[in-house]
């Protein structure tokens, strides 16, 4: 797999995935401070605006170390960040990684994330040469499960009490997508 020095811009239909920057701080805070958006996330909602700067620093380190890559999901019409799409836990030797995503509540149920993740999956398989993608989802997050299944992910397991968030234990449903399964859907 080729080392990325910068995130490529990925476009699909109404969406653009691009690198996040300090100008996106207000949008990111709105997304990651919303308790409904963060309900199934692996950390609690942001409570102070300074957390966005720390988050952006972590994203830059992720690219630098090639541990994870995170894009802002933007409306193509105005380039406003309405969510994020992430490839993380990248295992170069096994050619696999996990995906993650978040979307501002005002944009739920309108197909934005379907378009964004389709662009991300195509890049992961074609641009990065990955063979397998995985997603770890709270079993109560039916909207994300439906989205993953629509994109071809298959439920492969159930992990009990996998996460502790704000002192509470949460289970995980585990999903996988192989490159050949993605190709058979997109041909």
ZICOR-V338843 format. One record per backbone hydrogen bond with DSSP energy under -0.5 kcal/mol. NH is the residue of the N-H (numbers start at 1). CO is the residue of the C=O. If there is no record, write none. Layout:
NH | CO
NH | CO
This chain:
5 | 3
10 | 17
12 | 15
15 | 12
16 | 74
17 | 10
18 | 16
18 | 72
20 | 70
24 | 21
25 | 22
28 | 24
29 | 25
30 | 26
31 | 27
32 | 28
33 | 29
34 | 31
35 | 33
38 | 34
39 | 36
40 | 37
41 | 38
46 | 32
51 | 48
52 | 49
53 | 49
54 | 50
55 | 51
56 | 52
57 | 53
58 | 54
59 | 55
60 | 56
61 | 57
62 | 58
63 | 59
64 | 60
65 | 61
66 | 62
67 | 62
68 | 62
69 | 87
71 | 85
72 | 18
73 | 83
74 | 16
74 | 72
75 | 80
76 | 14
78 | 75
79 | 75
82 | 73
83 | 73
84 | 102
85 | 71
86 | 100
87 | 69
88 | 86
88 | 98
89 | 67
90 | 67
91 | 96
92 | 90
95 | 91
96 | 91
97 | 132
98 | 88
99 | 134
100 | 86
102 | 84
104 | 82
107 | 104
108 | 105
110 | 107
115 | 111
116 | 112
117 | 113
118 | 114
119 | 115
120 | 116
121 | 117
122 | 118
123 | 119
124 | 120
125 | 121
126 | 122
127 | 122
127 | 123
128 | 123
130 | 124
131 | 95
132 | 95
133 | 177
134 | 97
135 | 175
137 | 135
137 | 173
141 | 138
142 | 140
145 | 141
146 | 142
147 | 143
148 | 144
149 | 145
150 | 146
151 | 147
152 | 149
153 | 148
154 | 176
156 | 174
157 | 174
159 | 172
160 | 158
162 | 159
162 | 170
163 | 170
165 | 163
165 | 168
168 | 165
170 | 163
172 | 159
173 | 137
174 | 157
175 | 135
176 | 154
177 | 133
179 | 131
182 | 178
183 | 179
184 | 180
185 | 181
185 | 182
186 | 182
187 | 183
